[in-house]
Every structure is written in C-alpha cells, then in structure tokens.
C-alpha cells in the first residue's frame, strides 16, 4: 500500500530530524515503523539522543567511536554519536554545550529545504534551543505523566512541547483527551498505531520452537503496565498450557514479587527480546494471544491503543484482551475479559476451538497498515 501523491509531497517538502528514546535496532515501536516509511519520501535523520553520564559504565566508553557515525538503515540515517558526547544535567553549562554540539551534528548533512523536528518524548525538549527548525511535531506514544519516571522537570519539558508544537499527535483518543485537558490545548490529533500487515499476515518461519500442547503468549515489553498477578493466576488455573512471555523485561515496581513467582512457574517461559522480523513467526504459532494490561487509573495502559493489537489480529490467531476504551468496537474484534475468572474462561473457550472472531479481526487489521498512518500524518502536516 502506497500513500497518496499529496501526502508524499507533504513529507518531501521537509528534511526531518526525529528524536526518540529507542535505539533503532532495538524493539521496534511506532517510531521506527513510521520513520522507516517516511524515509522513503524524504531525508530522515534519526537519533535516540545522548546517554546520561551515569549510563557510561566504564571510562573507556568515552573513547568509543570518537567521531561517531551515521548509518543508513531502513530508509533512515541513524545517528550513533561519539562516546564522549554525554548529558550532564548537574553541570548545566556543560550540558548545553554538548547538546549544542550534538544538534549541530544532526543538522550538518541536511539540505536547504525547510526543516521538521519530530520529537517523541519530553526528555528531548532541550533540543528545541539548539536545532533550527521550521515546524515542530510532538508525538508522545504514551501518557508519560502516569509513568513512574515522570519528574517535575519532565512535566515542564512536556508543557513546553505542548505549547510550542505546530502539531501534537498521540496514538489514542484517551491520551489525546488527557493531554488536551492537562495542558489546555484544543488541537491534539489522534493517529492510531498500525501494523506491518504483510509481515504479520503471511506465513513466517520462527527459530523458536514451541512445546507440544497448548501455547499462549504475551508479546511486548514486560513491565509494570502488564497485569502480572493475572498472568500468575492464569498459569495456576491452566497448568497444562504454556505461557510464553516474549519481550524485554523492565521495571516491575510493586509487582516484582509476583513476577519472581511467575518466573518460577513450570508452564511459564521467558524468551527475552527478539527482533521485529521474528515476532510474526512467533505469534503465528500460538493458540491464543494476550493483551493483559493493568488498566488501573494510575497507569498509562488505561487509555492505550496497543501496538500489538493490529499485529495480533493480522496473524489470524485468537486474542483475549482487557477492556480498552480507546479501541472502538473492541469486543467485535476479539474476546474481552476483565476478572481473572473471565480471562480463564475466555482462554479455555479458545483452546476448545470455540472462537468466532478471526475473520472480523483480520479484516480490521487489513485496514490498519502503517502506510495508512503515514498517510494521515502527511495530511496533518499540510496545516
């Protein structure tokens, strides 16, 4: 699926500098999915910013790649900065100096076209003082205020981005409404997460071999947003089903004890992070896929439009999800469960072959390809 000529012209009008926390070759999220496609229409320079001083574990790290490098990957020029470029918030003058040098580095090979700065996280707001740009897009991929790392300083940085951005985009209506209310901004746009439909819908090989029997899985980041107590209960109630957790493990907060118990369960398998190319093949082997988020009001998953929603549906495998208000008509697409008993019953029905929503979910995912999201953003940039 290609985007329209009008949307393509919208991107080609600019050179783009995109800044997000994710290393390009790490777990693929909406940042890489979007920019790899936009990079087919114009020059995109992608940076994951500079590490903080405390993230440099060894003195020798400062001498790694003394001049840095730019490498073209997936249509995007990916920046690896010199090892000596580090952020030092406790030394503000040095911090500003190094950020200015990094900003100069990101801009040095751009053309004379208008420049679009595309920011995915408030931690990069200081770059606004050092990068020359004609348009600013702020595209928060979560409600960061409901994450434990959201400091007062980060709140100020997000307030600045919300005030100065020409265009603000979030992945769900719920997050758009929260940010609009919090910062007093009316025009916050919603562009849902999409799917690489061809990759997830076509038969794919996987190097991960599953156990004989029934296999269910959660694919994605494993952290405090996941309902770990629920997974623990599912593993106990369905002892003959193998539960696969595929993705990087992050901060668990007060769920750490439950997570330690979960890891010890005989029918729970942690695979760790895998490449985005390998995910379709893993998902396609499962008997059931889970979107088991903790939707407590204090956490950010409550208003999510998950990246994995359309990826799961495109595999044409049965899916069970928690209620997600930001996904219209969710119960038409998959099974929705709230209490542990409902979850276990829904999974048991699927394992018994009683799932009736494969075609509806697949048809929905077919219309959610990432190129349709790029098309939306292209039209929004015509403001």
Secondary structure, 3 states (H helix, E strand, C coil): CCCCHHHHHHHHCEEEEEECCCCCCCCCCHHHHHHHHHCCCCCEEEECCCCEHHHCCCHHHHHCCCCCEEEEECCEEEEECCCCCCECCCCHHHHHHHHHHHHHHHHCCCCCCEEEEEECCHHHHHHHHCCCCCEEEECCCCCHHHCCCCCHHHHHHHHHHHHHCCEEEECCHHHHHHHHHHHCCCCEEECCCCECHHHHHCCCCCCCCCCCCEEEEEECCECCCECHHHHHHHHHHCCCEEEEEECCECCCHHHHHHHHHHHHCCCEEEEECCCHHHHHHHHCCCCEEEECECCCCCCHHHHCCCHHHHHHHHCCCCEEECCCCCCCCHHHHCEECCCHHHHHHHHHHHHCCCCCCHHHHHHHHHCCEHHHHHHHHHHHCCC
